[in-house]
């Protein structure tokens, strides 16, 4: 039976009249990489802040490893590690010195943190950089060092907030390998990202949040079945093609207009393309079609691009 590490029940947070988090319920399991995806302002950061004990809920409750995030916030903070969007590293300290400083903040004994620092550096592949200055590290290495820093106190839960933003493809894939290795060690992770490929590769399950509510929750493969049987047609036009012209046609499902582009969801791809070129060939610049992806599902559910 899977062990529940994070248990969220009807969690809510308000800022004035704005419901940043509106009755969210989730269970996240030991060793799971859980993706929390949503447009900017959807409530992702607020949920993470509450789960870390840094913000007080307006309603509902949540437990991390059995500790209530309000009543036992001190214990919760001992059990979680956070990898923020930006690298929080001290340039005046060596790689190892940064980790020692973090360990002392957690009041760890030297005999313990000497062991955990070596383990953390090995996990992220930086054991040979222990005496280096952080300024000499590449962008990918700095991100790995930031993860090592979050691992020094041996957290049960790790929050990864857009961990690969700004990295080149090679560094990004190296970091993906490290994240998967952490999951194999039994560390539970919550990942936010603006890269759908990253979410699909790494996450066991994904929760899509919009306007403070979870609107879809499942594995990446199951989420893609939301648009099963649909084809996606992207039409670039000269600005004169309107969704009203297509709305009542039998082949057209949902139609999303955007400036000089139009996205059509349809179960009758051939008929739709034939109709478009027969009736609007002078207006159309290009037509592209593909089977639904996870990003298509996200756009379909939220009406926004990831991070938009």
C-alpha angles and dihedrals in degrees: 000000000000116000115233109226099171120035116183122183123186091324114188138180127179132193103196106302093343116101100212091175116021116192100315118183122186142153118206121190136220113278093008123137103215119192118213106194130177145127118281109287093022094123103263098123092043091055091050092048091052093047090051091053092247097115130037118233120238090215145352124034143251138196129205113201088340096310121118110238091224105034095036101030092137091057091043091057090052090056100047134072124199128207104192126204092258127049110256100200132148109233091199091064131065122245090266091042091058090055094046090052091051091048091052090052086060090048093240120169117247093241089058102041094048087061096042093047091055090047094048093048090049092050092055095039098245102113091118091053097058094114096038126108113250090231089068093057125099120244092260092050091050090054090050090049090052089054091048089052090054090050100051095092090048100244122198091213128042124195113205112193108195091319098182101044110138096011124130116245094260094051090044093056092046089055091048088057090053092049091052089049090055090053090053087055088060098254113147114224137194111200129195117189144159091213112089092192088058093050093048094048099043109029125089089194135006130210115200112207128192129170091356096306133102103239099176134016128179145092116305092252093051093046090056089058089069086084095036112152092019127113122205118226118190113197122192111197143169094263097266099093112097129194089232089068090061103030098095097042117116095234096051121096119168115352122202115192120198121174106291094353134077128193117206124193110203142158090208105062099163094048092047095050092045091051093048095053094041095053106024107028092127092053099044120091098177142347126208127179135184143157116272118281130193088262090055089053090050092051091045093053101039104024088225137093116251106277092011 
